[in-house]
């Protein structure tokens, strides 16, 4: 993408993208029961399995020089993976359905909205959806008393950045996959490794150094780090670096995603 | 009066394929203008360039005097588009489909609700306002798509094959609404491959094939000047009939079973043939757009 192309793309993004956000929100609330149930029920399942199951074996883990109860350790990790899954699956499978099967975008771009508006709206919506799920999940986790407030409240605004990143990543794949089944590949190659190896279920320092370095490249590691510190009731020491890394990944991914979608749809 | 749409040397290529090849046309305010052509002729591509969904490769295209390259938003604000494929929102009710679409045009909620009611009544859908899209028949869906295209009270209405796949009753209902809109002064651009549709709705039309415009004009004038007044059709014609027709200086075409003679004096031709061959295999009828269409685009199968 040339600088001129980037400039033209940014000029085509306007506040009208909120119309697409509103459309997706309206659909979300038509089917709200099915949308809100998983983030409420999922953590309960995980906390039962890991808390009562593995937690019976592990009880406590050493995290940054401090002993932390195992369920309190994984609770912020669950929030981080929830934001990733919700945002990524929104701009992959769901955006693909709107694009290909429902032809929703074909209809919208005949109105004063540009394709860039539509894609920006998709990204904003996926971000919002990730954040809503995170907040709902926090309520469920709250019943277990595993989050320390008021610090934990900052997880909600932070999940906007995390959501945007994974929404942008998803949109890039939607711009290039030949068919909907193809999403299995990036899910298996990127999402599942992040789910398992981003310090979500065990502290990374038990891994060999090379693996720790690799894990530190994964964006979810930084999301989990920040959420865990906030969840444990303290301000993250490396917050600035974590934020910088996430912003530096999120913005190019979003722009690339919009670019790839435009290349795919406008011929 | 300036034209609503003006195209000069309009061209669209996809890689090596030339989908639209240097077409020029001008559509006036208040007319119903048709694009007629076989599948793959370039009709939909032309329409997509007009509603700014497909960038033009070369040439000039202006809508309401504004260039499609520079001012797509301003153009799109004033047009309504009903696309060929069903792209209604399946998660919303009939009415919600209209109000959500009105929001894309920045129409405030109360006004959008009034407009939705007005349009649903006009298209005979008010009783079904709370129905889900998947509960609607093909005809009702198409009517809703047309209602949606009218939500911003457009100056130009674009209908891309509005009756393809509909039963005869639904087609007539759509035609009736299109005529009403035409009478109300809307400029309408219609693509179709149905001859009867083009003949009965369009003030003027073009016939397109292989990305080019073959003819342009009012349907009846085109038929009269290019085909003639009448057609004599002979079924299972004897092998020496083409030779005889050539000798008479008639314009004719033939496939394996039928022979068509285009003429201004059908009765005389009929009488001449009936003297030599069994007359029950021979009919005289008014020439129509289909005769012109097949004459221009050939009779071999497409795609």
Boltz contact constraints between the chains, C-beta under 6 A:
constraints:
  - contact:
      token1: [A, 19]
      token2: [B, 103]
      max_distance: 6.0
  - contact:
      token1: [A, 19]
      token2: [B, 104]
      max_distance: 6.0
  - contact:
      token1: [A, 23]
      token2: [B, 100]
      max_distance: 6.0
  - contact:
      token1: [A, 27]
      token2: [B, 91]
      max_distance: 6.0
  - contact:
      token1: [A, 30]
      token2: [B, 91]
      max_distance: 6.0
  - contact:
      token1: [A, 103]
      token2: [B, 85]
      max_distance: 6.0
  - contact:
      token1: [A, 103]
      token2: [B, 87]
      max_distance: 6.0
  - contact:
      token1: [A, 106]
      token2: [B, 87]
      max_distance: 6.0
  - contact:
      token1: [A, 107]
      token2: [B, 87]
      max_distance: 6.0
  - contact:
      token1: [A, 109]
      token2: [B, 53]
      max_distance: 6.0
  - contact:
      token1: [A, 110]
      token2: [B, 51]
      max_distance: 6.0
  - contact:
      token1: [A, 110]
      token2: [B, 81]
      max_distance: 6.0
  - contact:
      token1: [A, 111]
      token2: [B, 76]
      max_distance: 6.0
  - contact:
      token1: [A, 111]
      token2: [B, 104]
      max_distance: 6.0
  - contact:
      token1: [A, 111]
      token2: [B, 105]
      max_distance: 6.0
  - contact:
      token1: [A, 112]
      token2: [B, 73]
      max_distance: 6.0
  - contact:
      token1: [A, 112]
      token2: [B, 76]
      max_distance: 6.0
  - contact:
      token1: [A, 112]
      token2: [B, 77]
      max_distance: 6.0
  - contact:
      token1: [A, 113]
      token2: [B, 104]
      max_distance: 6.0
